[in-house]
Every structure is written in structure tokens, then in C-alpha cells.
Amino acid sequence: MGKNQGLKSIMAIVLGLLAGALLMMVMGFNPVEGYKYLFQGGLKNPERIGNTIATATPLMLTGLSVAFAFKTGLFNIGTPGQMLFGGFCSIAVGLTLDLPKLILVPVVVLAGVLGGAIWATVPGALKAKFNVNEVVSSIMMNWIAYWIVYYGVPKYFKGEFLETESRMLSDNATLKAEWLSNLFKGSYINLGIFLAIIAVIIIWFILNKTVLGYELKAGGYNRFGAEYAGMPVNRNIVFSMMIAGALAGLAGAIQYTGNSNIMQIGVMPSQGFDGIAVALLGANNPIGVVFSSLFFGILYVGKGFMNAAVKVPPELADTIMATIIYFAATSMVMDKIIRRFKKKKDDKSGKTTDSSERVVEK
């Protein structure tokens, strides 16, 4: 993340926290105490730190999914459906196959990744072939995934006591590791965090160090310019959505086989939509996404503790997050307006930039 973008994200957090403090005072709460317990809730001891990391892990991947799509000129609002379908595939494989843990866990994770990638291929192909807006098609895919899970779980994987949830996965099919949980004093942290970090490194490398990453960004920056340069733009659109979907599918695999070991019907995973906020605060940069997801993880885990300690409603933490997102989005919009104004000013003054000299923004 560039220094300017990093400073803007920090400023958005500061302004959001200040707005939250004012709201606490208006509601009759002490903001110092409120924030004290909010951050203690996420960082007070090893167990809470582990829970924060576990909560942040799916957010890290959905944020990375959205950020990767943004970098390539696409808006992947289909992360909830990709995450849900990827998690469903992982649950289905985990409940169907009876294999040793060393073999079953990679298969379960791979099923989630492939499920998310397949689910994102449809809006990608529609965008490439017929120029269908990926926002519309990916939202439709979200609800198709929702109803598939709504039907599939009670029909084929019904739980022993409730029809609204699947059977529990055996330990052989989960990402839970006793040594890691013990390291964080009983936290529900799991091996998913290592998979998420590996995914961040791979995406950073693809975007910044490979020809493929350059072509994907070039197509998003200027589709017609990329086509003129001989790049396979349509293929890259599909490929970009597949990668974004695979990341969201991995988030689903981790959520449903790591953070929990069942899947409930009638629930669209909020981490999918929250990934948009994570990507926005992280300036659509893989490294920035790591820090923004951890920050959101602290807020998610800490708001319950804040409510228990000083009775501050947990909805206030959601309001703080929304305010932070507002300030982050405002800074991005202002940046675009300023750039456009400068460009028009340069054009009027006779300054031109040859298309061959343009560099794709990193």
C-alpha cells in the first residue's frame, strides 16, 4: 500500500472512531471506557487474540477477492454467494468422504476453492461474451447459491436434531488443530489463517511480478487499449473472476470447516459483503487488506465484550465500521475527482500523454 493510501486509511479510521466517540457521548456512555473494552475484547489475552485472527481470516479472503477484482476493473459483489457455495462444496465433501485427515483436509479445501471459482465463472463469462454487468449477474448468483444450500442441506446432509443445519463434520474433515488452539489458550483459531496468508502472498505476486498480473490490470485500466496491444481481454475477464471466486470459496471452506463445523440454511454469509469494506479500507492492496481485516476482526470480537462490560449496544460498533467505510469511500471519490480535474486542466493547457506511455497503476 502506498504511503498516501495508508495515511488516508488511517485517517478514515481516526475519523470513524471520533464519530463513534461523539455518538457514545450523545447516548450517555463514556467513550474512553467504551473503546477500552472494545479493544480489550479483541486483544485482552491470547484467547481473544486468537478469536480475532480466526474472525478476520474469512474477511481477509473476501476482501482480497473484492480487491483483486477491483484491480482488474471488475466489481465482484458475488463474494457472499461464492463463499456460500464454496463452503457448501467443502461441507458436502467432508461429510461424504471417509479419508485420513492428511488427505481429507486438502480435498475439502480444494472443493471450496473450486466451488467458488466455478460460481464466479458465470458472471465472468457473461461479462466477457455479452458485456452483462457483473454486479447484476453476481447478485443473481448469490441468491441461486442461497437456494441451492437451502434445498441441499436438509435434503442430503440434514443434522441429527435440526433440519436447518447440516450434520457436524468429523475432526478429520476440519481445519481445526489442537496445538494451534492450545497455543492461543482455547481459541477457535485454525489452520485457515496460514492458507489466507499464502493466498495474500500469491495474489500480491501475481499482480505485481507477473505478465498475467500486468495484463489483468491493463484490461481493467483500459480495455480497448489492452485489446489494441493484443492482450486476450475477454479470457482475462473470465480468469480474473475465477481467481476472485476461488478466494471467496476458500473463505467459505475456512468459515464452515475451520471456524465452525456445520452449515446453517437461510443465512447469507455477511463476510462476503463485509469484504467490500475490507478491500476499500485496505486500498485494494493485498497487504492493506491484511491489516484492514484484522482491524475489522477486533471490532467484531470486541463489540460483544464492550456490550457486556459497559452496556454499549453492539450496533454502535457496526455504526463505527460504517462511518469508517464512509470516510474511506469519500477519500477515494475525492481522489478520482481531483485526478479528473487535473487531467482536464492538462488537456486544456495542451499537455497530452501518448497511450503507449501510460503505466498501469499498481
N, C-alpha and C positions, 0 to 999 in steps of 0.2 A: 504494500500500500504506500502511495506517495505521501510525503510529509504533509502537503496541503490537505489531501483527503483524510489522513489520520487526524489532523487538527480539527477538521470540520466534524468528524465523527465524535471526537472528544467533546467539542463544543455542543453538539446536539445532545449528548448525554448530560452534560452540566446543566444546560437549559431545561431539559426534561426533568431532572432532579429538583431544580429550583421551582419549576411549576408544580411538581408534586409536593414540595415543602409548603408552598402557598396554599395549596388545596387542603393539606393536613391542618394548617392553622385555621382556615375558614371552617373546617369541620370540628374544630375544638381539640385537635390532637397536637402533641409536641412532635414537630418534625425531626428533631435530633434523636429522640427516643425511637421514633418510627423507623428511621433509616438505620439506627444502631441495630435494632432487632431484625430488620430486613436483611442486612448483610451478614449478621451473625447466623441467621437461619441458613444461609448458603455456605458459610465459611467458618463456623464456630469450632468445629472439630473434624477429625479425619472422616468420620462417617458422613457428615453433611457435605464435606468437600467431594467425597466420592459420589454422593447422590446428585450434586450439582453437575459433575462431569458426565454422569450417566444421563441426566436430563438434557444436557447440552449436546450429546452425541447425535441424536436424530436431527436436531436443529442445525448442527454443523453440516450435515449431509444434504438436507433440504435447502439450506442456504447456499451451499456450494452448487447444487443443481440449478437454482434460480440464477446465481451469479454467472455460471458457465454459459447458460442460455443468453443472458443479457450481453455477455462479452461477444457472442456470436450473432447479435442482432435479433434475438428471439425472446419472447416473454413466456416462460414456462409456468403458467398458472395451474398446470395439471399435476403439480407435485403431490397434492393430497391423494388423488386417485392412483398415481404411480406408486406412492408409498403404501397405500392400502392394498393394491393388487400384488405388489411385491411381497408384502407381509403375508397375504393370503397364500401365495405360492409357497413361501417358506413354511408356514403352518401345515399346509397340505402335505408337503414332502416329509416334514418332521414327524407327522402323525401316521404316515403311510409306510415309510421305510424303517426297517429294523436293522441298523448297522452299528458298528463300533463308533464311539464319539469322534475319534480321529478322522473317520471317513464321513460320517453323517453331518457334522457341523459345516465343513466346507460345501457339501452338496446343498444343505439348507440355505446357506448364504448365497451360493450361486443361483439357486432357484429364485430368490428375492431379487437379485440383480437382473436376471434375465426377464423376470416378470415386469419389473419397472421399465426396462429398455423396450420390451415389446409394446407396453401400453403407451409409451411416448412415440413410438414409430408411426402410429396412425395420424396424429396431428402433424408430425413432421412430413409424412408423405403427402398429406392433403395440402400442406403449405407449399411444398416443392412442386407438386404436379398441377394443382388447381388454384394456387395462391389463396387458399382458405385461411382466414385469420386464425393463428394458432391459439389465441386467447379463447375464442368461441369453441373451437373443436376440443381443446384440452379440458375446458369446463364440462363439456358433454361427456368426455371420457371419465371425468371424476365421478359422475353420477352413474355411469354404466358400471364402474368398479364397485361403487357403493351397493348397487342392487345385486350384482353378482355375489358379493360377500354375504349380503342379507339372505340370499337364497342358499348359497353353497354351504355355509357353516352349519345351519340346522339340518340340512339335507344329508350331508356326508360326514360332518365332524362334530355332531351335537355333543355338548357336555353331559356329564352324568346327572347333574342336578338342574341346570338351566338350559333352556333352548336358545337363549340369547347369547351364549358364548360357546366356544369350542372346547374340546377336551384339552386337558393340560398336557404340554409336551413333557416327555421324559428328559432327565438331565443329559442324556446322550445327544439330544437334539437342540440344546440351548447353548448360548454364548456365555453362560454363567460359569465363573471359575472361582472355586472356593478360596484359592490362595490370594486372588485379587480382592475378593470381598473381605477376607480377613485382614489384608493389608490396610484397608480403609475401615476397619473396625465394624464390620457387618453391613456395610453399604451395599446397594444393589448395582454398583458399578460392574461392568462386564467387559469381555474382550472386544466388544464393538468399538470402544474408543481407539484401539490400535488400528482397526480397519478404517475408521474415519480419518485418522492421521495419515495413513498410507494413501487414501483417496485424495486428500488435500495435496500431498506431495506430487502425486501423479498428475492431477489437474493443473497444478502450477507449472509443472514441467511441460505438459502438452501445450499450454497456452503461450509460454514464454521461450521455449527452447526447441520447438519442432516446426517443421514446414507445415504440418497439418494444422497446428495451432494458428500459425500466421494466416493460412488460407481461410480457416473458420472465422477469424476476426475480420479479415479483409472482406469476406462476403457479407458480414453484418454491418461493417462500416460503410461500404459502398458496393451493393450487389452488382450494379451494372459495370462498375469499374473492374470488379473481380472477374465477371464474365468476359469482359473485353481482354483481360490479361490471360484468359484461357483456363481459369480455375473452374472445377466442377461444382458450381454453386448449389444446384439442386441436390446433388448427392451429399454435399456438406451440410445442408439444412437437415436432412434426414439423420445424418450421422451425429450432428450436434444434439438433436432432440433425443436420440438413442442414448448418448452419453449422459445427458441430463436426467433422463428417465432411469438409467441404471443407478445413478447416485441416489435418487429418491427411493428406488426399490431396495437399495442397500439400507437406507434409513428404516424402511419398513421391516426388513429382516432383523435389524438390531432392536427395533422397538418391540416386536412381537416374540422374538426368541431370546432377547437379552434382558431388556428392562421388565418384560413380563413373559409369561409362557402360555398365554391364551389369546384368543381374538374374540372381541365382542362385536355383535352386529348392531347396526343403527348408529354407528359412530364414525364420522369422517375425521381422520387424524388432524388435529389443529396444528401439529408441527409442519404440515405441508404449507398452509397459509402463512404461518409464522416464519417460514424460511424466506419469504419475500422481505420481511422486516430485517432478518439477519443479513441477507445479501445487501440490502440498502444501507444499513449501518456499517457493514464491512466494505463499503465502496466497491462491491462486486469483485473483490480481490480475494483469492483463496486464503491468504494469511489473515486478511482483515476479517473474513468470515469466522475463522477460529476464535478470535478474540470476542467478536460480537455475539457468537453463540454461547460462549462461556458467560458473558455478561447477562444474557437473557436467562441462562440456566440459573444464575444466582437469584435473579428476580423471581423465577418460577418456584424455586425451592424455598426461598426466604419469605415469600408473602404469607404462607401459612403460619410460620413461626411469628411473624410480625402481628398477625391477627390474634394468635393465642396469647402473646405477651402483653400487648397494649391495646388490643381490640380494634386496631386499624383495619378496615374492611380490605380483604384481599383484592377486591376490584380496583382499589386505588393503585396497586402495583400494575395492573393492566392499563390503567389510565396513564401512568408514568411511561410505560412502554409505548403507548400510542403517541404520547407527546414527543418522545424521543424520535420516533419514526417521522412525525410531522416535521420536526426541525431538520432531520437528515434529508427528507424529501425536498423541503424548501430550499436547502443549500444546493442540492443538485439542480433544481429548476432554475435557480438564480444563476448558477454557473452556465447553463445552456443559453439563457437569455443574454448574458454578458458576452459569451463566445459569438453568438449570432450577431449581436450588435457590433462587435469588433470586426467581424467578417464583412458586414455590410459597409462599415466605415472604410475598411481597406479596399473593398471593391470600388467605392466611390473615389478614393484617392488614387486609383489606377494600379494598385498592387494586385497582382494575380499570382496564383500558385498552380503550376503545372501538375496535372493529375499523377504523373509519374513520380513526382517528388513528395507526394503525400505519404506519410508514415502512419501505419495503423497504430492507434493508441493502445498502450499496454494497460 
